[in-house]
Amino acid sequence: MNTQSVFENDQELNRLAIQNRLLRECEEPFYRRFFNGHHQLRLLDLGCNDGSKTVDRFDVPEIQKVVGLEIQEELAHRAQTRYGSKKFSFYPGNVEAPDFQGKLEQIMEREGVEAFDIINASFVLMHLKNPVALLEGLRRFLAPGGRIVIEEADDASSGLTPDADQLFRQFLQMLETDPWAGNRRCGEHVAGWMEQCGYREIRQHLVEIRANDGQLEKKRDMFETFFSYLPLDMEILCQEEPDNATYSACAEWLRRHYDALRAEAMSECTELRVGLRMIACLGG
């Protein structure tokens, strides 16, 4: 998705709301296993967007304090205005900035948080140039026995069945060329990165959001949320880099085949899948 225009209109915020609803079916059982039997947990949520998902997932009795960080200042301020409370606090923060750790320390001091029992990051690593550096740096902020919980895309498991003309497979390949979409196969690598950083008890779960013939509204939501942004991204990329042969070829393919692909995805005769990977580990 074009990060230059993301979050600047109600349409994008609506897309996020739909995405959060779709993700809930995968996330809630996974998160619940880390909450059960605990109390007064302190949680850091990286990439909290407008705060709505953070509050929806983590406003549970087991959690005492939640700090959310969001790279988009406007979104962070929106979250704090709408949801800020004794339990929830939201701040702008760029996890790739050189002063990130220092700023996080200041936030923790202000909020009276010595360390976090859970650090959650949903669809953050896929957008980073050096995700390993972030994972390494986060260890110091975990309490003893604290956990990192990561959720990332895994398009190795995304698909459309049947896909006789291989339109969806080709479309997924083009998504990998979109710099604004992030690394949509990031989920495959997270466990290895965690091991490299010295984390222990690494557990990962491959999950899929599915919709078949009797779930046309869910199909529509899935396609519009996770895939439909590519034509606009390619149009803008072609304008910015008119001599880029890859972008030009993708844009031409989309002009020829996108409508047919979307029709297949919406068909009562197909099943649409979006692959995700949930990974958790101890701080070491």
Secondary structure as UniProt FT lines:
FT   TURN            3..7
FT   HELIX           10..35
FT   TURN            36..37
FT   STRAND          41..46
FT   TURN            49..50
FT   HELIX           52..58
FT   TURN            61..62
FT   STRAND          63..70
FT   HELIX           73..83
FT   STRAND          88..92
FT   TURN            95..96
FT   TURN            98..99
FT   HELIX           100..111
FT   STRAND          116..122
FT   HELIX           125..127
FT   HELIX           131..138
FT   HELIX           139..141
FT   STRAND          142..153
FT   TURN            155..156
FT   STRAND          159..161
FT   TURN            164..165
FT   HELIX           167..175
FT   TURN            176..177
FT   TURN            179..180
FT   TURN            184..185
FT   HELIX           186..188
FT   HELIX           190..196
FT   TURN            197..198
FT   STRAND          200..211
FT   TURN            213..214
FT   HELIX           216..226
FT   TURN            227..229
FT   HELIX           230..240
FT   TURN            242..243
FT   HELIX           245..266
FT   TURN            268..269
FT   STRAND          271..282
//
